[in-house]
Amino acid sequence: MWFWICTVVAMPFTALGYWLHEIGVMFIYVEEVNSHHLFDVSGFVDLLSVPTILIGWIFGALLLYQVWKVIPPDIARTTPGKAVGFSFIPFFGLYWIFVAYKGLSEDMNKTFQQQGIYYQVDRYLELLLCIALILNYTYLDVGLTAAFAEIFFFKSVKDGAIILLEQGERHQRF
């Protein structure tokens, strides 16, 4: 829940800071007006988003860890700890996000298929998320795209994990 709250709170601050910054750039080049105050305000608004982004990253990593735990070990291509931990290794993390996110959806879909569950995690959404995260690492401004892709991806994966947990509880009862 905290992941969702932090993401929803951080997105308006980030967008507002970005838009204020862009308006300031536009005023400098178009009107040749002193817009340093606008840059100061945009920097302050960006600073307001930093704590919520950091907290969101922490809870996003916890959510990724918990979802990887739901996949049976004989199907999972990695452990939950590696899925999260290797994502923080500089440069290697650019490769690893494909294992952590794309691999998660593929392994989860394989688990659904083996257990006869009619649910699929969206395969294109995780690919969009991976590409947006890589572009975000290279400082292209796709942060909002990555945030929206992450929200919808984690929603899909979370729903799938709940279905798997409920399926496991049904098997234990009988």
C-alpha positions in Angstrom: 0.0 0.0 0.0 2.8 2.4 0.8 4.3 1.9 -2.6 1.1 3.1 -4.2 0.7 6.0 -1.9 4.3 7.2 -2.5 4.0 6.8 -6.2 0.7 8.7 -6.3 2.1 11.5 -4.1 5.4 11.8 -5.9 4.1 12.0 -9.4 2.3 15.4 -9.1 5.4 16.9 -7.5 7.7 15.5 -10.1 5.4 16.6 -13.0 4.9 20.1 -11.5 8.6 20.6 -11.0 9.3 19.5 -14.5 6.7 21.8 -16.0 7.8 24.8 -14.0 11.4 24.1 -15.1 10.3 23.9 -18.8 8.2 27.1 -18.5 11.3 28.8 -17.0 13.4 27.6 -20.0 10.8 28.9 -22.4 10.7 32.3 -20.8 14.5 32.6 -21.0 14.7 31.7 -24.7 11.5 33.3 -25.9 11.0 36.4 -23.8 14.5 36.9 -22.5 13.0 37.5 -19.1 14.8 36.8 -15.8 13.1 33.6 -14.7 15.5 32.4 -12.0 12.7 32.6 -9.4 10.7 30.0 -11.5 13.8 27.8 -11.5 14.0 28.1 -7.7 10.4 27.2 -7.3 10.7 24.2 -9.6 13.8 23.0 -7.7 11.9 23.3 -4.4 9.0 21.3 -5.8 11.4 18.6 -7.1 12.9 18.4 -3.6 9.5 17.8 -2.2 9.1 14.7 -4.4 12.5 13.2 -3.4 11.4 11.6 0.0 8.3 10.1 -1.5 10.3 8.7 -4.5 12.9 7.2 -2.2 10.2 5.6 0.1 8.4 4.4 -3.1 11.6 2.7 -4.3 12.0 1.0 -1.0 8.4 -0.3 -0.9 8.6 -1.1 -4.6 11.7 -3.3 -3.9 9.8 -5.0 -1.0 6.8 -5.6 -3.3 9.1 -7.1 -6.0 10.7 -9.3 -3.4 7.3 -10.5 -2.0 6.0 -11.3 -5.5 9.0 -13.3 -6.4 8.5 -15.4 -3.3 5.1 -16.5 -4.6 6.6 -18.3 -7.6 7.6 -21.9 -6.9 11.4 -22.4 -6.7 11.4 -25.0 -9.5 9.9 -22.4 -11.9 11.6 -19.2 -10.7 14.7 -18.2 -12.6 16.2 -16.4 -9.7 15.6 -15.9 -6.0 13.7 -13.0 -4.5 16.9 -11.6 -3.0 18.8 -11.6 -6.2 15.8 -10.2 -8.1 15.9 -7.1 -5.9 19.6 -6.9 -4.9 21.1 -7.2 -8.4 18.9 -4.4 -9.6 21.0 -1.9 -7.6 24.3 -2.9 -9.2 25.4 0.0 -11.4 25.3 -0.8 -15.1 24.5 -4.4 -14.5 21.2 -3.3 -13.2 20.3 -2.2 -16.7 20.5 -5.8 -17.8 19.0 -7.2 -14.6 15.7 -5.3 -14.7 14.8 -7.5 -17.7 15.4 -10.6 -15.4 13.7 -9.0 -12.4 10.6 -7.7 -14.3 10.3 -9.5 -17.6 11.4 -12.7 -16.0 8.9 -12.2 -13.2 6.0 -11.9 -15.6 7.2 -14.9 -17.7 7.7 -17.1 -14.6 4.4 -16.0 -13.1 2.6 -16.8 -16.4 4.3 -20.2 -16.5 3.1 -20.9 -13.0 -0.4 -20.0 -13.9 -0.3 -22.3 -16.9 1.0 -25.2 -14.8 -1.6 -24.7 -12.2 -4.4 -24.3 -14.7 -5.2 -20.8 -13.7 -6.8 -18.5 -16.3 -4.8 -15.3 -15.7 -1.9 -13.8 -17.4 0.4 -10.9 -16.4 0.6 -8.5 -19.3 3.8 -9.3 -21.3 3.9 -6.0 -23.1 3.6 -3.9 -20.0 6.7 -5.3 -18.5 8.6 -4.7 -21.7 7.4 -1.1 -21.7 8.5 -0.8 -18.1 12.0 -2.2 -18.8 12.5 0.1 -21.7 11.2 3.2 -19.8 13.5 2.4 -16.9 16.5 2.1 -19.2 15.7 5.4 -20.9 15.2 6.9 -17.5 18.7 5.7 -16.4 20.1 7.4 -19.5 18.5 10.7 -18.4 15.9 10.9 -21.1 12.8 12.3 -19.6 10.5 9.3 -19.4 10.1 9.2 -15.6 6.3 9.7 -15.7 6.0 7.0 -18.4 8.1 4.6 -16.2 6.0 5.5 -13.2 2.7 4.7 -15.0 4.1 1.5 -16.5 5.3 0.5 -13.0 2.0 1.1 -11.4 0.1 -0.9 -14.0 2.7 -3.7 -14.0 2.8 -4.0 -10.2 -1.0 -4.0 -10.2 -1.1 -6.9 -12.6 1.6 -8.8 -10.8 0.0 -8.2 -7.4 -3.3 -9.5 -8.6 -1.6 -12.6 -10.0 0.3 -13.2 -6.7 -3.0 -13.0 -4.8 -4.6 -15.5 -7.2 -1.6 -17.9 -6.6 -1.8 -17.4 -2.9 -5.5 -18.1 -2.9 -5.0 -21.2 -5.1 -2.3 -22.5 -2.7 -4.7 -22.0 0.3 -7.4 -24.0 -1.5 -5.0 -26.9 -2.1 -3.9 -26.9 1.5 -7.5 -27.1 2.8 -8.4 -30.2 0.7 
